[in-house]
Amino acid sequence: EQFERRHHKRLIDILSSSSDTVDSLMQLELPSGVDVEIKV
């Protein structure tokens, strides 16, 4: 048997954001196993 493990990473840089932008990002419904990290 052979197993393969893949990792995919997608980064989005938002250069100018408002509180509405952050609120919208926090309300996204994402599948299990998807992590979101927000740095200010």
Summary of the structure (lengths in Angstrom):
residues: 40
radius of gyration: 14.5
end to end distance: 44.4
largest distance: 50.0
contacts: 27
relative contact order: 0.13
helix: 20%
strand: 0%
